[in-house]
C-alpha cells in the first residue's frame, strides 16, 4: 500500500505542478487572462504541499524522484492538452526517468 500511495501522490503533484504551469502559460502567453494565471498560481501553491505527504521523510530523495515523474508527466500533459506527439527518444527518456524514480524511491534500504 505504501508504494501505491506514494505513486498516487507523485501523480497528484504532477497534475498540480504541470497543470498550474500550463494555466499560467495559457493565461500569459496565450492571452487568456488573469483568471487562468490565478488558477495556475493556486495549483502551483498546492503542489508545494503534496510532497510533504510522501511516506519517505527525506526531502532530497522525494524531490529528486519527483523530477522523473515531472518529465514523464510533462510529455503526457502535452499529448493530452496540446496534441503533442512525443518521438521514440522522448518516450525512451521518460522511461529512463521513471526507472530512476523507482530506484530512488522504492529500492530496498535498511
C-alpha positions as CSV (number, residue, x, y, z in Angstrom):
1,X,0.0,0.0,0.0
2,X,2.9,2.4,0.6
3,X,4.1,2.3,-3.0
4,X,0.6,2.8,-4.3
5,X,0.1,5.8,-2.0
6,X,3.5,7.3,-2.9
7,X,2.8,6.9,-6.6
8,X,-0.6,8.5,-6.3
9,X,1.0,11.4,-4.5
10,X,3.5,11.8,-7.3
11,X,0.7,11.8,-9.9
12,X,-1.2,14.4,-7.9
13,X,1.9,16.5,-7.6
14,X,2.5,16.3,-11.3
15,X,-1.1,17.3,-12.1
16,X,-0.9,20.3,-9.8
17,X,2.6,21.5,-10.9
18,X,2.3,20.8,-14.6
19,X,-1.3,21.9,-14.7
20,X,-0.5,25.1,-12.8
21,X,2.4,26.0,-15.1
22,X,0.2,25.2,-18.1
23,X,-2.6,27.5,-16.8
24,X,-0.1,30.3,-16.2
25,X,1.3,29.7,-19.7
26,X,-2.2,29.9,-21.2
27,X,-3.1,33.0,-19.2
28,X,0.0,34.9,-20.1
29,X,1.4,33.5,-23.4
30,X,-2.0,32.7,-25.0
31,X,-3.6,35.9,-23.5
32,X,-6.4,34.1,-21.7
33,X,-6.3,36.4,-18.8
34,X,-5.6,36.8,-15.1
35,X,-8.2,34.2,-14.1
36,X,-6.1,31.5,-15.8
37,X,-2.9,32.8,-14.2
38,X,-4.5,33.0,-10.8
39,X,-5.8,29.4,-11.1
40,X,-2.3,28.4,-12.1
41,X,-0.7,30.1,-9.2
42,X,-3.1,28.4,-6.8
43,X,-2.4,25.0,-8.3
44,X,1.4,25.6,-8.1
45,X,1.0,26.6,-4.4
46,X,-1.0,23.4,-3.7
47,X,1.7,21.4,-5.4
48,X,4.2,22.7,-2.8
49,X,2.3,20.8,-0.1
50,X,1.8,17.5,-1.8
51,X,5.4,16.3,-1.3
52,X,5.1,16.7,2.4
53,X,2.6,13.7,2.4
54,X,5.1,11.3,0.9
55,X,5.9,8.4,3.2
56,X,9.6,8.9,2.8
57,X,10.8,11.8,5.0
58,X,13.9,12.7,3.0
59,X,13.2,15.9,1.1
60,X,16.1,15.5,-1.3
61,X,15.1,11.9,-2.2
62,X,11.4,12.8,-2.7
63,X,12.1,15.8,-4.9
64,X,14.8,14.0,-6.9
65,X,12.4,11.2,-7.6
66,X,9.6,13.6,-8.4
67,X,11.8,15.1,-11.1
68,X,11.4,11.9,-13.1
69,X,7.6,11.9,-12.7
70,X,7.7,15.5,-13.8
71,X,9.5,14.6,-17.0
72,X,7.1,11.8,-18.0
73,X,4.1,13.8,-16.8
74,X,5.0,16.8,-18.9
75,X,5.1,14.7,-22.0
76,X,1.8,13.2,-21.1
77,X,0.2,16.6,-20.4
78,X,1.5,17.9,-23.7
79,X,-0.1,15.0,-25.5
80,X,-3.5,15.4,-23.7
81,X,-3.7,19.2,-23.6
82,X,-1.8,20.4,-26.7
83,X,-1.8,17.4,-29.1
84,X,2.0,17.0,-28.8
85,X,3.3,13.7,-30.1
86,X,6.5,12.5,-28.5
87,X,9.0,10.7,-30.6
88,X,10.7,7.5,-29.6
89,X,13.5,9.4,-27.9
90,X,11.0,11.3,-25.8
91,X,9.4,8.1,-24.7
92,X,12.7,6.4,-24.0
93,X,13.9,9.3,-21.9
94,X,10.7,9.3,-19.9
95,X,11.0,5.6,-19.3
96,X,14.6,6.1,-18.1
97,X,13.4,8.8,-15.7
98,X,10.6,6.6,-14.4
99,X,13.1,3.8,-13.8
100,X,15.1,6.4,-11.8
101,X,12.0,7.2,-9.8
102,X,11.6,3.5,-8.9
103,X,15.3,3.1,-7.9
104,X,15.4,6.3,-5.8
105,X,12.1,5.8,-4.0
106,X,11.4,2.1,-3.8
107,X,14.8,0.3,-3.8
108,X,15.2,-1.8,-0.6
109,X,17.1,0.1,2.1
110,X,18.0,-0.7,5.7
